[in-house]
Amino acid sequence: MTAPAGETKITKTAPLRRRLPLAVIVFLAAFAIRYAATPLAVGDTGALVAGARAFGTCWSDGSLGWCPQASIFAPLQYLPTLTLINFHLNDPQVLQGLVMINLAAFVGTVALAWYLFADVSRSLASLAVVFVLSGPLLWYAGTSFAESLATFLMVALAVALVRRAHWAVILLLTFAACITKDVAAPFVVVLVVVGLLAGPGRPSLRDARGRMIAAAAGLAAGVGFVAASNLARWTTLTNQGYANPEYRVPGLGLRAELSVALWWSPAGGVVPFWPLAAVLVVVVALVAVVHLRTPGSMARAWPHLALVGSLIVLTVGLGGWYAPFGWIAWGPRLMLPVLTATLLLGISVCRDDIQRWFGRPRARRVVVAGIGAVVITCAVPHVAASLDSSAYLGSRDEPKNVCVDGQSIVTVDADSYFRCLEWVVWKSEPAGLHASSNLDYPPAIVGLFALFAFALWTLVAEIAMGSRVYREADSP
């Protein structure tokens, strides 16, 4: 069938491959073995374990309702920690257990990214996996932070919504996504609405009603569970750490600066740490602008606007938090769960536009020669950082005349703290350069780099090949 002049007919796709490419599987296996041998328990997860033990003591003593020593961590962080503690593990063993959970969650996130488009398009499935592998999530896969697990649950919800999973699965995943952070609920609402109403075929509200009700029930249960966990610690419905005015950024100017830094800072911004994520945000926004210029524009553009708006709200919100990156972080740690799930949904709502562009021969050459080289080059520091425990933000030495020991603490001297934060955000050595230049390169590490580069290049080639077949399927 011949497409009308000036149009690319979106009716056929490339032959589908429903399993991950072998190169990706081999890299993930080697990466998992390497990380399992040298887990990285860093940051405030030691305080998390101590807080979980304190919570268990409050539970056994019947003193729930006032247990402030349980600290401010989200319920999702407490649940696996308490489970591991109940197996009578010591603190190092609990931390290692958290690393193993996060490692499995990262592998699961990669698999879900592929599965989201596995029945639709080989090129889109490869693009989704390249997106996940080329970002900071690689570093979090082998740490005791909860970002890897939280990202897995957010992505699992997005996939379940687009693939129209059973209502019970959607209910459980909505609940799980809501407890990843105390403030996760608004972003989960956006994922649910866009995932259910802007998925393939644009189902009507009536068609999506059952799943929408299930998601609403999961949302209510998640918000209620978060509130109950706060009541158990502080006798209030809100997290007292988040409500503490000392943890808020003073002044609109500094808030705006930190919001910009979340995207552009060489120490942890999205653009230098995850350029493909920044490109996808631009793509979603541009597709929205194109749709707004056509008849019935809002009906076509609202999902794109909702996703971009969600990221703007996330950026502004974190720009008002005293540690917008998470302080101890590799890249924009606090953004990662919402950013990953939102942009995978973004690929889904832009699927026809992306495939139409990839179907052009010139675009295909750009994908292979340009995007492949840039993505691999920008992603290599993430592997390097995963092997260097001194690479992350907050671990390196700051100048003593800017960051004064004992004073650069927000609750002790806010002025000194934010002066130090500004220096770290804008003037410290670019974190990717630090990670890559401070690492020894024995043969085993060189081999891991080679596997990583080959896996990414294989995926980029899959994008180009899938797009070529897709284009040829539309030819007369």
Sequence and secondary structure as in RCSB ss.txt:
>XXXX:A:sequence
MTAPAGETKITKTAPLRRRLPLAVIVFLAAFAIRYAATPLAVGDTGALVAGARAFGTCWSDGSLGWCPQASIFAP
LQYLPTLTLINFHLNDPQVLQGLVMINLAAFVGTVALAWYLFADVSRSLASLAVVFVLSGPLLWYAGTSFAESLA
TFLMVALAVALVRRAHWAVILLLTFAACITKDVAAPFVVVLVVVGLLAGPGRPSLRDARGRMIAAAAGLAAGVGF
VAASNLARWTTLTNQGYANPEYRVPGLGLRAELSVALWWSPAGGVVPFWPLAAVLVVVVALVAVVHLRTPGSMAR
AWPHLALVGSLIVLTVGLGGWYAPFGWIAWGPRLMLPVLTATLLLGISVCRDDIQRWFGRPRARRVVVAGIGAVV
ITCAVPHVAASLDSSAYLGSRDEPKNVCVDGQSIVTVDADSYFRCLEWVVWKSEPAGLHASSNLDYPPAIVGLFA
LFAFALWTLVAEIAMGSRVYREADSP
>XXXX:A:secstr
    TT            S  HHHHHHHHHHHHHHHHS B  TTHHHHHHHHHHHHHHHHHT TT  GGG S  H
HHHHHHHHHHTTT  HHHHHHHHHHHHHHHHHHHHHHHHHHHTTT HHHHHHHHHHHHTSTHHHHTTBSSSHHHH
HHHHHHHHHHHHTT  HHHHHHHHHHHHTSSTT HHHHHHHHHHHHHSSTT   TTTTHHHHHHHHHHHHHHHHH
HHHHHHHHHSSSS HHHH GGGB  SHHHHHHHHHHHHH TTT HHHH HHHHHHHHHHHHHHHHHHTSTTHHHH
HHHHHHHHHHHHHHHHHHHTBSSTT SSBSSSGGGHHHHHHHHHHHHHHTHHHHHHHHTSHHHHHIIIIIIHHHH
HHHHHHHHHHHT TT SBTSS   TTTS TTT  TTT HHHHHHHHHHHHHHS  HHHHHHHT    HHHHHHHH
HHHHHHHHHHHHHHHHHHHHHHHT  
